[in-house]
Amino acid sequence: MSNLNVRYGLLFFAAIVFQLTLVKYIQVYNWRPDLILIVLVSFSLRKGPNAGMTAGFVTGLLQDLLSTHFLGLTALSKTIAGFLAGSLAGKFSRKTEFLHYLTAAWVEES
């Protein structure tokens, strides 16, 4: 397992913890950031669509199990987001890496 995968694993874990505990207190005009989606898009842009789909499904399923959402709904949406972001992998050069984070700045309606 590479060092990058370990770092992303820790980022996903921290994003899940913060998303389920602290983000409910951060609200701007009824919008809340989706930290898991931000990490997922960044991961998918680096690793590609297959890794993005897998990470999206796993993190979405964990988020479903730890929240009151319908089981599988968040897993499906995160899987699709991971695939779409991963399909953009390789389209950006290292000079435009800030676009990864700009793309990852999506928010979900609360």
C-alpha positions as CSV (number, residue, x, y, z in Angstrom):
1,M,0.0,0.0,0.0
2,S,1.5,3.3,-1.0
3,N,1.9,6.3,1.2
4,L,-0.6,8.3,-0.9
5,N,-3.3,5.6,-0.3
6,V,-2.7,5.7,3.4
7,R,-3.0,9.5,3.4
8,Y,-6.2,9.4,1.4
9,G,-7.6,6.7,3.8
10,L,-6.9,9.0,6.7
11,L,-8.5,11.9,4.9
12,F,-11.6,9.9,4.1
13,F,-11.8,8.9,7.8
14,A,-11.4,12.5,9.0
15,A,-13.9,13.7,6.4
16,I,-16.5,11.2,7.5
17,V,-16.0,12.0,11.2
18,F,-16.2,15.8,10.6
19,Q,-19.1,15.5,8.2
20,L,-21.2,13.6,10.7
21,T,-20.3,15.7,13.7
22,L,-19.2,19.2,13.0
23,V,-20.5,20.2,9.6
24,K,-24.1,20.4,10.9
25,Y,-23.0,23.5,12.7
26,I,-21.5,25.1,9.6
27,Q,-24.2,26.6,7.4
28,V,-24.3,29.4,5.0
29,Y,-27.8,30.2,3.5
30,N,-29.0,26.7,4.1
31,W,-26.0,25.2,2.3
32,R,-23.4,22.9,4.0
33,P,-20.1,21.7,2.6
34,D,-19.8,18.0,1.8
35,L,-16.3,17.2,3.0
36,I,-16.5,13.6,1.9
37,L,-17.3,14.7,-1.7
38,I,-14.4,17.1,-1.7
39,V,-12.0,14.4,-0.7
40,L,-13.6,11.9,-3.1
41,V,-13.2,14.3,-6.1
42,S,-9.6,15.0,-5.2
43,F,-8.9,11.2,-4.9
44,S,-10.8,10.4,-8.1
45,L,-8.9,13.0,-10.1
46,R,-5.6,11.4,-9.0
47,K,-6.5,7.7,-9.2
48,G,-9.1,7.4,-12.1
49,P,-12.7,6.3,-12.5
50,N,-12.4,2.8,-11.1
51,A,-10.8,3.8,-7.9
52,G,-13.2,6.8,-7.7
53,M,-16.2,4.5,-8.0
54,T,-14.9,2.1,-5.4
55,A,-14.0,4.9,-2.9
56,G,-17.4,6.6,-3.6
57,F,-19.4,3.5,-2.9
58,V,-17.5,2.6,0.3
59,T,-17.6,6.1,1.7
60,G,-21.2,6.6,0.6
61,L,-22.2,3.3,2.2
62,L,-20.4,4.2,5.4
63,Q,-22.1,7.6,5.4
64,D,-25.5,5.9,4.9
65,L,-24.9,3.4,7.7
66,L,-23.8,6.2,10.2
67,S,-26.7,8.6,9.3
68,T,-30.4,8.6,9.0
69,H,-30.5,8.6,5.2
70,F,-32.0,5.8,3.1
71,L,-29.5,2.9,2.8
72,G,-27.8,3.1,-0.5
73,L,-28.9,6.5,-1.7
74,T,-25.7,8.3,-0.7
75,A,-23.6,5.3,-1.8
76,L,-25.1,5.6,-5.3
77,S,-24.6,9.3,-5.6
78,K,-21.0,9.1,-4.3
79,T,-20.3,6.3,-6.8
80,I,-21.5,8.4,-9.7
81,A,-19.6,11.4,-8.5
82,G,-16.4,9.3,-8.1
83,F,-16.8,8.0,-11.6
84,L,-17.5,11.4,-13.2
85,A,-14.6,13.0,-11.4
86,G,-12.3,10.1,-12.1
87,S,-13.1,10.2,-15.8
88,L,-11.6,13.7,-15.8
89,A,-8.3,12.2,-14.5
90,G,-5.4,13.0,-16.8
91,K,-7.3,15.9,-18.4
92,F,-5.4,18.4,-16.2
93,S,-1.7,19.1,-16.0
94,R,0.2,19.6,-12.7
95,K,0.1,23.3,-13.4
96,T,-3.7,23.3,-13.2
97,E,-3.9,21.2,-10.0
98,F,-5.8,24.0,-8.3
99,L,-8.7,23.0,-10.6
100,H,-8.9,19.7,-8.8
101,Y,-9.8,21.6,-5.6
102,L,-12.0,24.0,-7.4
103,T,-13.9,21.1,-8.9
104,A,-14.1,19.5,-5.4
105,A,-15.7,22.6,-3.9
106,W,-19.2,21.3,-4.4
107,V,-21.7,21.6,-1.7
108,E,-24.9,19.9,-1.0
109,E,-28.1,21.4,0.1
110,S,-29.0,20.6,3.7
